[in-house]
């Protein structure tokens, strides 16, 4: 067992990241209940301070180790760190005296290319002054976008963390503030900071442990505008609501990003720690913390009610399959309910159609859909969204052994008999039971299922986007728009009549897979559609690519990325009552 020699106390505001130690700082081991509580109700990841320069100077905040300034290629070419539109106030000059005198060689080496970084050291000294400036390139001015600012923000966090800094200030740039863009900028920078600051470090100790940023100050307002007469008290994401118009934006951004980190932590943990039983306990802890209704249906009760597919998937495992539901009633006056259904295969061996070496190693990530769904309903509760949501987690471990389900077993369901043509196509079986139960129990008007379902979807779209299948054009379009906004991109794929025809069985009402590998993502979606009742708007989001990165890309880490949380939360925000 690893003994943690650090105090697990990096963060200081509300929300939902994770510290999960095997031992407490005093060396005693955590109980199982404490481990689960740490997952479901963790301390937050980063403390934000959103302030104008005047507010910051008056607040007495000190020990700022670096100021982050975003610079375009044009500014870099002119060796101008601050744009001509920058009108510093006397308060700002208490932090960073101007004109800023920098070594010319430093500026000559910096071109302002996207994600380029360089520390420069002004030639002044004094108490309370910022000792260094981190220049971060954003590329050509006319090509700057929110997505590119996400990449630049990640680069800045990486540079700060490499220096083991824990407190920094970031100038929110002017060039995307025009036309009401400041909210979008603050939202994107804050989310990226949280995601870039996260490392799955449960099993790291000593010098191997990461060095996260503890406090990040976002400087806005009088950096570009005349000083206002508002309060000189900075706004923090953990404070009570203030008159600052950015306060709610920052709180929402942090809450959603921290929930994404919560999903990452669940997905990246290993299957000896995260199994159907512990996932059930995590979900129950989340429900209890937010006063939500929780239910768990065991495999025996599922079979008694005619739901035999999910139990079949898990019948070879030590921990039996179960179906977990959490209900959030944010709008009691509405009769509409959104159901979020997540695939929760906590480890997928492939069953008796065993996965080979090179494919099996990352299969602890096969519960990423249920992680995203659980984190999303937690976010809805934190944000008090006026929408009714039920989260459904189909939990099982697809194990091998003498009790494991055999290929070509035929199983009865409320929708007809199903032949299991390949035991490694288990996710669709688990989801089928979850979809049927959800519709029977909750009668939702919309269903979105989220699953790391098929390698075929990765072949089609790579790790860059999720595949969306839907029986409703408006729902599919809305999800794709949310994906574009949150950088959890989605692309719609078809379910053609031929895909459905491939599922016609010879000895059963339906096959569980198509007749060959071609169009595998589409035939999987066609199988799920067979379990959707008439009149229910349904979308299937295959996240097999973007939920499980093979290597890190900007703020998306290798391994579990938490993909789906920002997508689902944005969709819920759109349909929520104002």
Legacy VTK file of the C-alpha trace (Angstrom):
# vtk DataFile Version 3.0
C-alpha trace
ASCII
DATASET POLYDATA
POINTS 578 float
0.000 0.000 0.000
1.187 3.518 -0.761
1.616 5.889 2.134
0.788 9.441 1.184
3.274 11.841 2.680
1.468 14.944 1.473
-1.558 16.546 2.975
-4.392 16.128 0.453
-5.543 19.740 0.610
-4.818 21.527 -2.630
-8.127 23.191 -3.261
-10.298 25.798 -1.657
-13.743 26.359 -3.174
-17.022 24.540 -3.834
-17.375 21.719 -6.339
-16.407 18.272 -7.252
-12.864 17.045 -7.986
-11.302 14.100 -6.299
-8.597 13.124 -3.903
-8.636 9.421 -3.240
-5.882 8.189 -0.964
-5.224 4.687 0.243
-4.050 6.230 3.511
-4.738 9.372 5.486
-1.998 11.952 6.156
-1.452 10.407 9.596
-0.669 7.055 7.959
-3.878 5.282 8.929
-5.768 3.578 6.146
-9.066 4.932 4.876
-12.137 2.781 5.309
-14.133 1.809 2.230
-16.803 4.314 3.225
-14.207 7.092 3.425
-12.808 6.181 0.023
-16.281 6.315 -1.531
-17.075 9.598 0.202
-13.827 11.068 -1.115
-14.875 10.158 -4.646
-18.432 11.445 -4.402
-17.856 14.547 -2.258
-14.268 15.610 -2.879
-12.585 18.928 -2.248
-12.475 21.332 -5.221
-9.592 21.506 -7.662
-8.601 25.137 -7.859
-9.500 28.394 -6.133
-10.540 31.117 -8.555
-10.486 34.847 -7.912
-12.211 37.005 -10.486
-11.387 40.664 -10.033
-10.478 43.923 -11.652
-6.957 45.194 -11.108
-8.341 47.811 -8.730
-10.091 45.171 -6.648
-7.022 42.966 -6.610
-4.689 45.773 -5.531
-7.067 46.799 -2.738
-7.654 43.231 -1.573
-4.174 42.695 -0.229
-3.709 39.456 -2.198
0.016 38.914 -2.594
2.498 36.243 -3.545
1.376 36.253 -7.182
4.205 34.342 -8.812
3.473 35.230 -12.425
1.196 37.294 -14.625
-0.065 35.488 -17.739
-0.459 37.704 -20.811
-1.849 36.390 -24.106
-0.057 37.866 -27.126
-0.902 37.747 -30.822
1.699 37.282 -33.530
1.221 40.907 -34.563
1.916 42.171 -31.052
4.968 39.942 -30.797
6.313 41.218 -34.135
6.011 44.785 -32.867
7.518 43.717 -29.523
4.453 45.106 -27.771
3.419 43.011 -24.765
0.364 45.119 -23.967
-1.896 46.306 -26.832
-2.409 50.009 -27.506
-5.981 49.660 -26.194
-4.637 48.735 -22.775
-5.282 51.591 -20.340
-3.637 50.711 -17.039
-5.069 52.124 -13.868
-2.984 53.300 -10.912
-4.150 50.147 -9.118
-2.684 47.931 -11.832
0.643 49.741 -11.653
0.871 48.790 -7.984
1.137 45.202 -9.218
3.137 45.719 -12.406
4.723 49.151 -12.990
4.496 50.455 -16.540
6.084 51.026 -18.933
7.174 47.422 -18.672
10.888 47.255 -19.411
11.815 43.791 -20.701
15.057 42.435 -22.125
14.814 42.893 -25.884
16.413 39.510 -26.522
13.494 37.880 -24.717
10.968 39.568 -26.974
12.965 38.747 -30.095
12.816 35.058 -29.207
9.010 35.112 -28.832
6.895 35.029 -31.999
3.383 34.745 -30.527
2.690 31.417 -32.262
-0.273 29.489 -30.862
0.675 27.748 -27.576
4.185 29.260 -27.571
5.261 30.326 -24.072
8.085 32.347 -22.627
8.805 33.743 -19.197
10.214 37.274 -19.100
11.557 39.112 -16.078
10.940 42.868 -15.775
13.819 45.024 -14.521
12.242 46.241 -11.303
12.093 45.129 -7.732
9.769 45.852 -4.846
7.386 44.308 -2.336
4.048 43.190 -3.762
5.183 43.504 -7.375
4.663 40.610 -9.786
8.151 39.187 -10.390
7.667 37.656 -13.842
5.380 37.673 -16.870
4.446 34.563 -18.847
3.892 35.415 -22.495
1.533 32.976 -24.224
1.039 33.033 -27.977
-2.438 32.880 -29.493
-1.507 33.067 -33.182
-2.733 35.613 -35.711
-5.221 38.132 -34.321
-7.861 37.532 -36.987
-7.768 33.777 -36.357
-8.133 33.859 -32.570
-11.115 31.826 -31.382
-12.416 30.484 -28.095
-11.096 27.040 -29.033
-7.617 28.430 -29.658
-7.769 30.304 -26.367
-8.453 26.966 -24.666
-5.227 25.625 -26.158
-3.304 28.734 -25.128
-4.700 28.552 -21.594
-3.633 24.927 -21.319
-0.113 25.889 -22.414
0.018 28.576 -19.737
-1.052 26.121 -17.015
1.547 23.615 -18.196
4.285 26.260 -18.034
3.229 27.437 -14.569
3.014 23.893 -13.220
6.424 23.049 -14.661
7.848 25.865 -12.508
5.911 24.507 -9.509
4.071 27.797 -9.055
0.829 27.720 -7.081
-0.562 31.253 -7.561
-0.845 33.237 -10.767
-2.892 36.005 -12.363
-4.276 35.854 -15.915
-5.162 38.883 -18.005
-8.441 38.098 -19.766
-7.651 39.401 -23.260
-9.434 42.185 -25.070
-9.475 40.663 -28.526
-12.397 38.318 -27.785
-14.313 40.591 -25.433
-16.043 42.691 -28.075
-19.681 41.957 -28.818
-20.423 40.291 -25.498
-17.596 37.771 -25.747
-16.157 38.351 -22.272
-18.493 35.801 -20.658
-17.540 33.164 -23.206
-13.860 33.956 -22.652
-14.041 33.732 -18.852
-16.080 30.529 -19.135
-13.581 28.895 -21.499
-10.498 30.008 -19.565
-11.903 28.838 -16.231
-12.993 25.434 -17.546
-9.654 24.903 -19.254
-7.766 25.869 -16.103
-9.609 23.245 -14.061
-9.159 20.538 -16.684
-5.503 21.357 -17.347
-4.795 21.461 -13.623
-6.051 17.915 -13.132
-3.896 14.809 -13.055
-5.069 11.369 -12.061
-2.653 11.025 -9.146
-4.274 8.553 -6.787
-1.295 6.227 -6.917
1.480 8.837 -7.130
3.530 9.938 -4.143
6.584 11.980 -3.219
8.442 13.570 -6.131
6.223 11.699 -8.597
3.166 13.649 -7.482
2.057 16.589 -9.650
2.198 20.255 -8.696
-1.236 21.786 -9.269
-2.047 25.475 -9.301
-3.871 26.370 -6.089
-5.108 29.887 -6.869
-5.754 31.566 -10.200
-6.812 35.210 -10.473
-8.700 36.209 -13.628
-8.123 39.920 -14.211
-10.971 41.614 -16.064
-12.877 44.908 -16.105
-10.570 47.917 -15.583
-7.714 46.269 -17.404
-9.395 47.620 -20.515
-12.122 49.916 -19.243
-12.251 52.887 -16.878
-12.450 51.928 -13.189
-15.974 51.318 -11.950
-17.466 52.444 -8.680
-18.295 48.866 -7.691
-17.048 47.164 -4.561
-13.316 46.643 -4.234
-13.885 43.150 -2.867
-12.813 40.497 -5.376
-15.311 37.841 -6.394
-14.461 34.204 -5.748
-16.202 31.153 -7.127
-16.898 29.994 -3.593
-18.365 33.221 -2.302
-21.995 34.260 -2.053
-23.462 35.842 -5.204
-22.316 39.407 -5.800
-23.194 42.169 -8.234
-20.272 41.166 -10.424
-21.720 39.981 -13.746
-18.925 37.435 -14.168
-19.544 35.727 -10.837
-22.263 33.335 -12.016
-20.331 32.594 -15.206
-17.262 31.635 -13.209
-19.182 29.525 -10.691
-20.970 27.625 -13.455
-17.772 27.096 -15.414
-15.968 25.711 -12.395
-18.830 23.459 -11.333
-19.149 21.875 -14.782
-15.409 21.461 -15.210
-15.023 19.951 -11.752
-17.810 17.481 -12.552
-15.862 16.573 -15.680
-12.859 15.882 -13.465
-15.093 13.765 -11.217
-15.974 11.652 -14.274
-12.282 11.432 -15.197
-11.373 10.182 -11.741
-13.994 7.437 -11.813
-13.004 6.327 -15.309
-9.241 6.333 -14.730
-9.358 4.399 -11.483
-8.704 0.702 -11.883
-11.226 -2.094 -11.935
-10.065 -3.582 -8.635
-11.256 -0.316 -7.059
-14.169 0.640 -9.298
-16.615 -2.229 -9.796
-20.425 -2.432 -9.927
-20.643 -2.439 -6.132
-18.440 0.622 -5.584
-20.074 2.486 -8.477
-23.428 1.842 -6.814
-22.037 3.223 -3.548
-20.630 6.281 -5.327
-23.991 6.978 -6.952
-25.767 6.588 -3.625
-23.353 9.004 -1.980
-23.945 11.587 -4.727
-27.711 11.171 -4.353
-27.539 11.534 -0.577
-25.327 14.623 -0.756
-27.789 16.397 -3.065
-31.017 14.974 -1.598
-31.890 12.998 -4.731
-33.926 9.809 -4.918
-31.741 6.729 -5.315
-32.683 3.190 -6.338
-30.633 0.097 -7.070
-32.104 -3.006 -8.696
-30.070 -6.193 -8.316
-29.649 -8.768 -11.036
-32.111 -11.180 -9.411
-34.826 -8.527 -9.304
-34.076 -7.537 -12.887
-34.508 -11.122 -14.043
-37.715 -11.466 -12.063
-39.074 -8.461 -13.976
-38.031 -9.941 -17.337
-34.828 -7.933 -17.843
-32.298 -10.664 -18.571
-29.657 -9.017 -20.760
-27.777 -6.955 -18.159
-27.655 -9.871 -15.687
-26.312 -12.110 -18.466
-23.440 -9.703 -19.106
-22.422 -9.777 -15.462
-23.124 -13.387 -14.570
-19.463 -14.441 -14.712
-18.245 -11.675 -12.376
-17.648 -11.608 -8.632
-19.880 -8.550 -8.244
-23.325 -9.089 -9.818
-24.792 -6.640 -12.300
-27.196 -3.957 -11.098
-29.215 -1.064 -12.456
-28.899 2.207 -10.510
-31.220 5.184 -10.892
-31.019 8.733 -9.489
-33.895 11.183 -9.869
-33.469 14.964 -9.931
-36.730 16.936 -10.021
-35.580 20.456 -10.778
-38.891 21.516 -12.311
-41.806 19.908 -10.426
-44.317 21.891 -12.507
-43.229 20.158 -15.704
-44.370 16.723 -16.845
-41.328 16.324 -19.089
-38.394 14.166 -18.012
-35.001 13.731 -19.596
-33.395 10.319 -19.091
-29.622 9.972 -19.221
-28.559 6.338 -19.563
-24.909 5.356 -19.124
-23.053 2.174 -20.002
-21.160 1.089 -16.893
-19.035 -1.937 -17.767
-16.390 -1.552 -15.069
-14.065 -3.953 -16.864
-14.594 -5.567 -20.225
-12.588 -8.720 -20.865
-14.709 -9.382 -23.920
-16.206 -12.365 -22.135
-15.595 -15.737 -23.752
-14.915 -13.843 -27.001
-11.836 -12.680 -25.115
-10.084 -9.449 -26.062
-6.420 -9.894 -27.072
-3.355 -8.174 -25.658
-3.193 -4.612 -26.921
-6.952 -4.156 -26.562
-7.841 -5.413 -23.101
-5.490 -3.235 -21.043
-7.584 -0.051 -21.078
-10.943 -1.689 -20.488
-11.353 -0.208 -17.013
-12.407 2.842 -19.060
-15.447 1.016 -20.447
-17.643 2.561 -17.748
-16.971 6.110 -18.989
-20.585 6.500 -20.114
-21.955 5.875 -16.634
-19.282 8.152 -15.163
-20.403 10.964 -17.483
-24.063 10.420 -16.628
-23.454 10.354 -12.870
-21.296 13.484 -13.038
-23.892 15.240 -15.211
-26.800 14.751 -12.814
-24.501 15.909 -10.017
-23.801 19.068 -12.032
-27.532 19.610 -12.601
-28.082 19.474 -8.841
-25.160 21.823 -8.092
-26.418 24.345 -10.672
-30.072 23.963 -9.610
-31.163 23.518 -13.205
-34.918 23.746 -13.687
-35.241 20.442 -15.488
-36.338 16.948 -14.490
-33.634 14.351 -15.034
-33.269 10.679 -14.236
-29.797 9.141 -14.453
-29.668 5.407 -15.133
-26.436 3.449 -14.733
-26.223 -0.041 -16.269
-23.455 -1.564 -14.137
-21.726 -4.877 -14.759
-18.333 -6.489 -15.241
-17.916 -8.562 -18.375
-15.748 -11.306 -16.896
-14.669 -14.753 -18.029
-15.172 -17.962 -16.102
-17.353 -21.047 -15.893
-20.456 -18.924 -15.276
-19.841 -16.453 -18.095
-22.524 -16.206 -20.765
-21.700 -18.223 -23.877
-21.732 -17.055 -27.502
-25.024 -17.663 -29.312
-27.009 -17.906 -26.101
-30.601 -16.813 -26.785
-32.180 -14.622 -24.131
-35.768 -13.511 -23.723
-36.578 -9.811 -23.282
-39.821 -7.791 -23.130
-39.150 -6.802 -26.757
-38.451 -10.330 -28.050
-35.637 -12.868 -28.004
-32.006 -11.862 -28.587
-29.147 -14.087 -29.720
-25.795 -13.031 -28.255
-23.611 -13.391 -31.324
-20.474 -12.044 -29.665
-19.931 -11.690 -25.925
-17.640 -8.712 -26.588
-20.667 -6.767 -27.831
-21.947 -6.595 -24.265
-22.544 -2.860 -23.913
-25.604 -2.851 -26.136
-27.120 -5.670 -24.060
-26.652 -3.735 -20.839
-28.103 -0.592 -22.420
-31.087 -2.456 -23.891
-32.288 -3.506 -20.441
-31.603 -0.022 -19.092
-33.572 1.606 -21.909
-36.560 -0.719 -21.489
-36.626 -0.267 -17.712
-36.241 3.507 -17.967
-39.178 3.889 -20.323
-41.391 1.544 -18.295
-40.579 3.176 -14.952
-40.144 6.879 -15.749
-41.901 7.466 -19.113
-39.305 10.048 -20.242
-39.992 12.368 -23.146
-36.327 12.317 -24.174
-33.601 9.704 -23.709
-29.895 10.191 -24.298
-27.714 7.139 -23.825
-23.947 7.557 -23.537
-21.573 4.667 -24.104
-18.087 3.617 -25.132
-19.890 1.239 -27.441
-17.964 0.397 -30.599
-14.463 0.403 -31.989
-16.137 0.988 -35.344
-17.053 4.507 -34.253
-13.391 5.178 -33.447
-12.447 3.926 -36.910
-14.992 6.299 -38.436
-14.309 9.459 -36.402
-11.031 8.884 -34.592
-10.669 10.046 -31.022
-11.773 13.547 -31.975
-15.564 13.286 -31.937
-18.437 11.172 -30.681
-20.938 9.588 -33.002
-24.578 10.648 -32.570
-27.488 8.506 -33.725
-31.050 9.694 -33.206
-34.666 9.246 -34.232
-35.218 12.997 -33.870
-33.485 15.645 -35.978
-33.930 18.466 -33.460
-32.415 16.432 -30.634
-29.435 15.385 -32.767
-28.822 18.948 -33.924
-29.055 20.327 -30.405
-26.480 17.816 -29.159
-24.096 18.658 -31.980
-24.455 22.373 -31.214
-23.711 21.730 -27.546
-20.705 19.667 -28.561
-19.354 22.465 -30.732
-19.811 25.001 -27.930
-18.113 22.899 -25.255
-15.429 21.338 -27.479
-16.998 17.918 -26.902
-17.648 17.566 -30.575
-20.213 15.187 -32.061
-20.985 14.024 -35.581
-24.272 12.510 -36.663
-24.188 9.042 -38.222
-27.087 7.184 -39.874
-29.210 4.187 -39.009
-30.228 2.949 -42.437
-32.909 0.311 -43.073
-30.138 -2.047 -44.131
-28.471 -1.701 -40.714
-31.691 -2.767 -39.023
-32.226 -5.591 -41.495
-28.857 -7.093 -40.550
-30.184 -7.717 -37.041
-32.896 -10.121 -38.141
-32.227 -13.463 -36.454
-32.494 -16.983 -37.784
-33.249 -18.711 -34.464
-34.248 -15.618 -32.472
-36.251 -12.475 -33.012
-33.063 -10.474 -33.345
-29.300 -10.777 -33.439
-27.161 -8.671 -31.116
-24.673 -7.753 -33.853
-24.580 -7.216 -37.578
-23.500 -9.951 -39.934
-19.916 -8.658 -40.233
-17.690 -5.809 -38.998
-18.792 -3.313 -41.649
-20.939 -0.490 -40.279
-20.529 -1.770 -36.731
-21.349 1.537 -35.031
-24.540 1.838 -37.084
-25.758 -1.721 -36.472
-25.093 -1.266 -32.735
-27.230 1.873 -32.749
-29.891 0.049 -34.787
-29.980 -2.640 -32.110
-30.543 -0.044 -29.369
-33.282 1.629 -31.395
-35.282 -1.602 -31.303
-35.784 -1.014 -27.581
-37.102 2.555 -27.910
-40.856 3.011 -27.576
-42.812 4.848 -30.230
-42.980 8.600 -29.642
-39.906 8.808 -27.423
-37.181 11.108 -28.697
-33.912 9.216 -28.386
-30.248 9.834 -29.078
-27.337 7.428 -28.719
-23.909 9.011 -28.215
-21.034 6.639 -28.925
-18.073 8.107 -27.022
-15.638 5.228 -27.601
-13.115 7.586 -29.218
-13.104 10.867 -27.253
-13.737 9.276 -23.855
-10.550 7.206 -24.018
-7.564 9.102 -25.402
-4.483 7.128 -26.401
-2.306 10.195 -25.783
-2.804 13.642 -24.260
-3.997 16.520 -26.433
-4.051 19.929 -24.771
-6.379 19.816 -21.756
-7.613 16.326 -22.674
-5.372 13.777 -20.926
-4.397 10.292 -21.976
-6.885 7.771 -20.613
-10.288 8.833 -19.344
-11.178 12.365 -20.461
-14.573 12.857 -18.802
-16.085 13.410 -22.251
-19.845 13.861 -22.223
-20.302 15.853 -19.032
-19.992 19.312 -20.596
-22.042 18.137 -23.569
-24.922 16.862 -21.431
-24.878 19.796 -19.017
-25.027 22.310 -21.859
-27.951 20.410 -23.365
-29.746 20.414 -20.002
-29.121 24.139 -19.636
-30.775 24.717 -23.014
-33.935 22.764 -22.215
-34.184 23.977 -18.602
-36.912 26.421 -17.706
-35.462 29.953 -17.331
LINES 1 579
578 0 1 2 3 4 5 6 7 8 9 10 11 12 13 14 15 16 17 18 19 20 21 22 23 24 25 26 27 28 29 30 31 32 33 34 35 36 37 38 39 40 41 42 43 44 45 46 47 48 49 50 51 52 53 54 55 56 57 58 59 60 61 62 63 64 65 66 67 68 69 70 71 72 73 74 75 76 77 78 79 80 81 82 83 84 85 86 87 88 89 90 91 92 93 94 95 96 97 98 99 100 101 102 103 104 105 106 107 108 109 110 111 112 113 114 115 116 117 118 119 120 121 122 123 124 125 126 127 128 129 130 131 132 133 134 135 136 137 138 139 140 141 142 143 144 145 146 147 148 149 150 151 152 153 154 155 156 157 158 159 160 161 162 163 164 165 166 167 168 169 170 171 172 173 174 175 176 177 178 179 180 181 182 183 184 185 186 187 188 189 190 191 192 193 194 195 196 197 198 199 200 201 202 203 204 205 206 207 208 209 210 211 212 213 214 215 216 217 218 219 220 221 222 223 224 225 226 227 228 229 230 231 232 233 234 235 236 237 238 239 240 241 242 243 244 245 246 247 248 249 250 251 252 253 254 255 256 257 258 259 260 261 262 263 264 265 266 267 268 269 270 271 272 273 274 275 276 277 278 279 280 281 282 283 284 285 286 287 288 289 290 291 292 293 294 295 296 297 298 299 300 301 302 303 304 305 306 307 308 309 310 311 312 313 314 315 316 317 318 319 320 321 322 323 324 325 326 327 328 329 330 331 332 333 334 335 336 337 338 339 340 341 342 343 344 345 346 347 348 349 350 351 352 353 354 355 356 357 358 359 360 361 362 363 364 365 366 367 368 369 370 371 372 373 374 375 376 377 378 379 380 381 382 383 384 385 386 387 388 389 390 391 392 393 394 395 396 397 398 399 400 401 402 403 404 405 406 407 408 409 410 411 412 413 414 415 416 417 418 419 420 421 422 423 424 425 426 427 428 429 430 431 432 433 434 435 436 437 438 439 440 441 442 443 444 445 446 447 448 449 450 451 452 453 454 455 456 457 458 459 460 461 462 463 464 465 466 467 468 469 470 471 472 473 474 475 476 477 478 479 480 481 482 483 484 485 486 487 488 489 490 491 492 493 494 495 496 497 498 499 500 501 502 503 504 505 506 507 508 509 510 511 512 513 514 515 516 517 518 519 520 521 522 523 524 525 526 527 528 529 530 531 532 533 534 535 536 537 538 539 540 541 542 543 544 545 546 547 548 549 550 551 552 553 554 555 556 557 558 559 560 561 562 563 564 565 566 567 568 569 570 571 572 573 574 575 576 577
